[in-house]
Structures are given as structure tokens and as C-alpha cells.
Amino acid sequence: MSEAGQTRLEVEAGGFESLLRRLPLFQGLNPESLAAVAARLEWFSLPGGATLFRQGDEPDALYIVISGSLGAYVVGAGERPLLVGRITAGEILGEMALISGRHRTATVRAIRDCELLRFVREDFAELMATQPSAMLHLSRLVVQRLEDANSRRPARASTRTFAVLPHGPETDVADFARALAGALGRFGSAECVTRAEGQYQTTEWFHRIEAGRDFIVYQADWEPSAWTRLCLRQADGIVLAAKARHRASSFPGLDALAERRTADRRVDLVLLHEGFAPPSGSAAWLALQPVEMHHHVTGAESIARLARILTGRGMSLVLSGGGARGFAHLGIIKAMRSAGLPIDLVGGTSMGAVVGAGLAADWSDEEMRERYRRSFVATNPLGDFTLPIVALVSGRKVSRLLHGEFGAVQIEDLHRSFFCLSANLTRGEASVHRTGLLWRWLRAAVAIPGILPPVFDRGEVFVDAGAMNNLPVDVMRGLNPGTVIGVDVGADTAFTASTEEVDMPPIWRLLWSRQRKQRPNILQILLRAGTVNGGQQSLRIREQADIILKPPMQNIDMLNWRSFDQAIAAGYDYAMRRLETEIDDLRARVGLGAP
């Protein structure tokens, strides 16, 4: 049974003492002190949408959440409130302001109906003065909060209750809702609640069922009925479910949400697919409703992926640039699949983006190997040299190869959530591409300045972002609070030079010199310059990954496309050795047992 919360009847029957014993702040108090604290607690209800306190208010009390969910907001850009955290049943809030004596640093309001206990400032001060053990526990709690705030990793999402909202009467979500509850069951007890089971139940019944389960999936009606309103009121997260083949239109059931305040909670779009046709048309759905993420559901495997992502347990892979060394990513992917590790989200820079796109498209190991051999080994992608006014090669060959493998696929129609990174030279910043024509943004992602021409889009200029962020684990961390694995194939030494010359020798001497092969050529220099990403900023970015995989690449030249098989083998062998020590922990993170 979950210890997240209790119903009011259960707490009153057992006394507040039983509840307090489970909270870190009050652990260590003797029975007499615990009873004294319990006698001073005030129970009250806070309806969904109501404000508990505002940013800048004087601290008056700390609060214990018995049931429901609250959101913490700070004033963001344009004076709009920005959701910075959720507080759910079993958590304490407001204690840091009591200790510091400073004004509230955030506005807290109920995302859905809540019941709370209030412990006023005067009683809190007396407890701290007379109970050193309580002060010690509180200090530890505050330190933990501060460490979490400064951590490289955001806290795991606390979403426990989900409302599945069908798009219309033709969208039967019963099987999907039950399957989602079953997938959530890998991480704790879970139950699917339908209208027949819940529409006439009391508030106490809902409190009891949520306290007794780790996850609840409420199956709402498609229309804004009383049951739909109740489901949305109870839910921490909303899952909009539609049949992918249907024409995109709004969800009528969202009208049941008070003030349509979807910003208070996570909203995901699920497109349900029938048969084996590749996903398409996602952009039209995404244009209708802002969502945290969208997901293509084709069967049990994709529902399990959805459950991991919704609960903050997704496993993601970030792939670096590195020219021909990027083929090692294929070996890493094969090793992870062999170990039974799921890959839920993928992103990358330069060659890592190209390989990651194949994974996001759900290509098998064999298909990826065949396609990339055909495009990069059978033909030199950088062989169409031109007059070097903008770049050394025209780029038409790379564009043709990318278009030939990925066609007219849009990024949002890939099976897995995917992003690629480019550098926007017009704005002087990195651009994250999660939507749009896939091959075109991959072309921008590999446009190393000086080698390939930039990509121009709406008056702006895009190139390879390797020199800016060659391993964008920070971007992935913003999408996935779960496990982030980064693969760096560009960090090893690329080349050396034996000469001590400062300037170039005469061209005739360079051409006839026996040492000319010991000097890096212009392609090697430009490619390497486009993947160097060092310094403190790079270190801070890399620290946001849970694991960094760095296969040995020093014997593979970045331009040696014929090292294809050698690079794959190096990546596979290295990953299999690393996974031997990490496999149990990684599988446990995603709710899997031993392989």
C-alpha cells in the first residue's frame, strides 16, 4: 500500500500521531511530544484552483499534504506564473520560510482538491525550542531540499494519478487505459478506474483508493460530463488519447477543466495506431493543444515506454558528433538492445543525430547497418568538392543521401521522441529541433562550417553545433528526468603533427615532402574544430548525464568512412564491458528484473 496519504476518517480514527510518525520532520519525537504536536494541528480542505499562499507573503505556518496535489509557481517572463514544482500527499511545505523568517519565495495553489494540516508559526517555534531532535530532522530535510535544488538532476516527477481523455465517441480507450495501468504496475500498485466504478463514489472513496495505490488511471468520458470533470479534478496528469488516422480536432472533454488550466499539470498526447502504417500527421494534432510530449502507441512495448516517461523513469540516449567515429553509436545501440535495455528518447549532434534518427525511426540493428553502410561507406558523402567560396563541398550529395534514407518523414512522426541540435549563426545560439522535416534538420546538424554549406531557413543560418555542444545531455535532461546516457565518440585524440612549422611551406615543397602525410589536411582540421567542445561549460553539461560512455576511438580517423565495421565493433565491445557493471541498476531504474 502507498504511504502517500490517508483519508480523513482513517487519520481521525488512528489519531494524527500515526501520520506524523511517517514524516521526517517529526521522527524521533517521544510519544508525549508527538501527541502535543498532533493536538495543535489544524485540518482544512483546499479546493482545486484555490491559493494556499502567495509569493511575497509573510510565513505563517507549515503545511502537511494529506491528499491531493499542489503546484509551486514563481513569476516568469512577462509576469506569467511559471510552474516550478509539485507537492503531493505525504509532503511538507512552507518550513523553509519559517526557519529563514523571509517572505514566501513562491505562490502555492491547489492543482486539484486537497486536504492539509496546518502547523502555525508559534507552535512551530515552540517545537524547535523544546525538541532538539525535531530541529535536527528539520535541518536534514532543509539540506536535502537545497541539494535537490542545486542538483544537476531535477527531482523525479511526482505524477501519480492520470486521467485518460478520449478524443471523441469513436475513440474507445478502455483497453489502452487498462494497459497503461498494467504498465505502471511495474513501478508499484496501480489501478484503472472507470465511470461505472467511480461516478457515484464519495470523496472518502477516492481518497482511500488513491492512498492504497501508487498509481491511478481514471478513464474519462470524451465529453465534458460530470464524470470527466471529476477525473480531471483528481488527476495530476492528463493523457489525451486519439486515433492517429482520424482528422485532428480539439478535445471536447477539456471544456470540463476549470478555466482550461492545463498548465497546472502535465498534459501528454497519445496517438493510437492501428496496423503497421508508419506514423504521420502528428503536426496537425500538436498545433491544436500545447502538450509536454506526444507519443505513438502501437502495442505493448510503446505503452511500457509511455509509462516510463510519464513517471519520470524514461531511459534516454544522447549521441555525440565525431564523423566516421559516429558509427560506434551503432555498436552501443546494439549492446543496449542485447542487454534488454529500452531506449525511450534519443537525441544528438552531427553524426550522432544522424544515427539517432534511425533509432528513433525504429530501425532494427540490421536495417541501420545496411542503410548507413549504403550512404556513408559505399559512397564518400563529402566527395562533391566545389569552389570553396562557402564550403569545400557543395553539400548536394549529403542532402541527397539523407533525403534518400529518411524521405519526407517529419521529426514529430518518429516512433520515439527525438531531437537534433544545430547552431543558429543568425542568433548566436543552439537550436533544438523536435519538429519539422527530418532530413533537412539532419543536414543542418552535420553542416560543419567550412566543409558543408549552411542550411538557410526563414532568413536564418544553421550549421553543425558540435563546437557549441557536441554532447547535449543538458537538452535531454530538460526532457527526461529519468536516466540519461551520453555517448562521446569525439573526445579522443584526432591527429598529431610531427612538424614544428608555424606557417605553411611553399605549395611545391608541401606536395613533394615525405612528411606531408604527417600534417593534418584541411578536412581533418575543420571536422575536428567542429567537434571540439571543452571547458567548464562542457563539464557542467556532461555532469547532467547519469552515465557517459566513451569507447576508444583514437585509432579511427574521423574521415575514414571505411572504418565502419571497426567502429561498430569498438562501440559494441566497449559497451558490453561497461554494461556488465551497470546492467542491474539500469534495469531496476526502468522496472525490469535481472536479464
Buried (B, 14 or more C-beta within 10 A) or exposed (E): EBEBBBBBEBBEEEEBBBBBEEBEBBBBBEEEBBBBBBEBBEBEBBEBBEEBBEBEBEBBBBBBBBBBBBBBBEEEEEEEBEBBBBBBBBBBBBBBBBBEEEEBEBBBBBBBBBBBBBBBBEBBEEBBEEBEEBBEBBEEBBEEBEEEEEEBBBEEBBBBBBBBBBBBEEBEBEEBBBBBBBBBBBBBBBBBBBBEBBBEEEBEBBBBBBBBBBBBBBBBBBBBBEBBBBBBBBBBBBBBBBBBEBEBEEBBBBEBBEEEBBBBBBBBBBBBBEEEEBBBBBBEBBEBBEBBBBBBBBEEEBBBBBBBBBBBBBBBBBBBBBBBBBBBBBBBBBBBBBBBBBBBBBBBBBBBBBBBBBBBBBBEBEEBBEBBBEBBBEEEBBEBEEEEEBBBBBBEBBBBBBBEBBEEBBBBBBBBBBBBBBBBEBEEEBBBBBBBBBBBBBBBBBBBBBBBBBBEBEEEBBBBBBBBBBBBBBBBBEBBBBBBBBBBBBBBEBBEEEEEEEEEBEEEEEEEEEEEEEBBEEBBBBBBBBBBBEEEEBEEBBBBBBBBBBBEBEEBBBBBBEBBBBBBBBBBBBBBEBBEEBBBEBBEBBBBEEE
